[in-house]
Amino acid sequence: MGAGTLVRVLVARASGDRVRVEVTDPDTGVLPVLVTAAADEEQGRGLALVDAVALRWGVEYGSTDKTV
Protein backbone atom coordinates (compact mmCIF):
# COMPACT_ATOMS: atom_id res chain seq x y z
CA MET A 1 0.00 0.00 0.00
CA GLY A 2 1.39 3.37 -0.87
CA ALA A 3 0.60 7.04 -0.95
CA GLY A 4 -2.82 7.74 -2.41
CA THR A 5 -4.26 4.32 -1.57
CA LEU A 6 -7.82 4.71 -0.36
CA VAL A 7 -8.73 3.08 2.94
CA ARG A 8 -12.03 2.89 4.80
CA VAL A 9 -12.11 3.53 8.54
CA LEU A 10 -15.13 2.44 10.58
CA VAL A 11 -15.53 3.41 14.24
CA ALA A 12 -18.52 1.96 16.05
CA ARG A 13 -19.61 1.84 19.65
CA ALA A 14 -19.59 -1.73 20.92
CA SER A 15 -20.99 -3.02 24.21
CA GLY A 16 -20.34 -1.06 27.38
CA ASP A 17 -17.39 1.29 27.11
CA ARG A 18 -15.81 -0.51 24.14
CA VAL A 19 -15.23 0.82 20.65
CA ARG A 20 -14.62 -1.22 17.49
CA VAL A 21 -12.27 0.28 14.92
CA GLU A 22 -11.83 -1.28 11.47
CA VAL A 23 -9.46 -0.21 8.71
CA THR A 24 -10.07 -1.71 5.26
CA ASP A 25 -7.65 -1.47 2.34
CA PRO A 26 -7.55 -3.04 -1.12
CA ASP A 27 -4.22 -4.90 -0.69
CA THR A 28 -5.18 -8.55 -0.14
CA GLY A 29 -1.68 -9.79 -0.96
CA VAL A 30 0.03 -8.41 2.15
CA LEU A 31 -0.56 -9.92 5.57
CA PRO A 32 -0.32 -7.40 8.44
CA VAL A 33 2.71 -8.19 10.61
CA LEU A 34 3.44 -6.76 14.05
CA VAL A 35 6.99 -5.34 13.97
CA THR A 36 9.11 -3.09 16.16
CA ALA A 37 10.02 0.08 14.28
CA ALA A 38 13.32 1.82 14.92
CA ALA A 39 13.15 5.34 16.35
CA ASP A 40 14.11 6.92 13.00
CA GLU A 41 11.73 4.89 10.80
CA GLU A 42 8.71 6.66 9.32
CA GLN A 43 6.50 3.58 9.07
CA GLY A 44 5.79 0.32 10.86
CA ARG A 45 3.99 1.65 13.92
CA GLY A 46 0.31 1.27 13.02
CA LEU A 47 -0.18 -2.32 14.10
CA ALA A 48 1.97 -1.76 17.20
CA LEU A 49 -0.46 0.99 18.24
CA VAL A 50 -3.42 -1.29 17.62
CA ASP A 51 -1.80 -4.08 19.63
CA ALA A 52 -1.07 -1.70 22.52
CA VAL A 53 -4.65 -0.47 22.96
CA ALA A 54 -6.81 -3.36 21.70
CA LEU A 55 -8.21 -6.21 23.73
CA ARG A 56 -7.79 -8.28 20.58
CA TRP A 57 -7.32 -7.74 16.86
CA GLY A 58 -7.33 -9.78 13.70
CA VAL A 59 -7.68 -9.72 9.94
CA GLU A 60 -10.71 -10.51 7.78
CA TYR A 61 -10.14 -11.09 4.08
CA GLY A 62 -12.68 -10.24 1.41
CA SER A 63 -12.46 -11.00 -2.28
CA THR A 64 -11.10 -7.52 -3.06
CA ASP A 65 -9.89 -6.17 0.29
CA LYS A 66 -8.80 -6.91 3.84
CA THR A 67 -9.95 -5.44 7.15
CA VAL A 68 -7.84 -5.17 10.30
N, C-alpha and C positions, 0 to 999 in steps of 0.2 A: 504494500500500500504506500502510496506516495502523496506528495503535495497535490491538492485538487481532488483527491478521492472523496466522494460523498459518503458520509456515514449517517446512520439514523440513531438518535439517542432517545430512549424512552425512560422516563422517571415516573414511577407509580407508587402510591401509598399501599403498603402491604398491611398485614395484621398488626395491631398494636402500634408500637413506635418504629416499626420497620419500614424501609423504603427499598423498592426493587429498581435497579438501574440496569438497563440493557444498552449495549452498543452493537450495532449491526453494520457490517461492511461487506463489500462484494468479493473479497478475496477468499475463496474457499480452499485455495491451495496451500495456505500457510496456517499452521497450527500455532495458537498462542502459547508462548513459553515464558515461564517466570524466570527472569534473569536478574543479576545484580549489576546495575550500571555503575561505571566509574564516575567519580565526581565531575570530570570534565566532558562526559558524554552528553549529547543533546537528545538522546532517545533511549528507550528501554526502561522507562519508569512507570508506564501506565499500568501494567499488570501488577507490579509491586505495590502500587497504591491501592488497587482493588483488593489484593490479598491482605493488605494491612487493615483495611476497614470492613471487609465483608465477613459475614458468618460463614459463607461458602460461595463458591463461584464455579462456573463451568462453561462449556461451549455447546451450542446447538447448531448443527449444520442444516442448511436448507439446500435446495437445488441450485440456487444462484447466489447464496450469501451465507455468512456465519454470524452468530450472535454470541457475545460474551456477557 
